[in-house]
Amino acid sequence: MGRPRKFNREGVLTKALPVFWNQGFSGTTLQQLEQATGVNKSGLYAEFADKEDLFFHSLRFYFQKRGAQEILTAQPRGWGNIERFLRLAEQQPDGQRGCFAVNSLREFPLLPPQVRAMVSDAHRKLRPLLMDNISAAQPIMAAERIADIVMVFFSGFCIEQNLPAEDAGNGDRIAGFIQAMRLL
């Protein structure tokens, strides 16, 4: 009979997520994960098949916790929901910047196939939620086109959040973006 675990899965994911978020998949070492989680290699491998599996579960945990779907399905639908969604990319209380999923796109070809599939699926599911909110605002332009613009802005904004504060731009760019989108 093996020794009982001295950690829980959610705790490991909570501690591994910022390491992957900051270092990326390929930039994260097993030693960094051991140090961050407080779980040794054998303990991590008893819970997760390998680094790829831990990354996959960290990303899935992130999608479950970030609240994007809840924000974009809240009533009333409209630009307020989209603005709250975009603000997910601003610096988080725990110091993370941008969006873990968008950051992961930067190394998309290097990601394990199941991670690429999960990121692609999340991206596909986001667009109709944005379109529902845009349609509720009765825009002049087609909601599909505006949703594309919102998604591109979100990705770019997320990546820019990784810049030093003095290089990231001035003012409330999200509010300015929403103001411009309301004119479409």
PyMOL commands that set and color helices and strands:
alter all, ss='L'
color gray80, all
select helices_A, chain A and resi 9-27+30-37+41-47+51-66+68-72+79-89+100-105+108-110+113-136+143-160+165-167+173-182
alter helices_A, ss='H'
color red, helices_A
deselect
rebuild
show_as cartoon
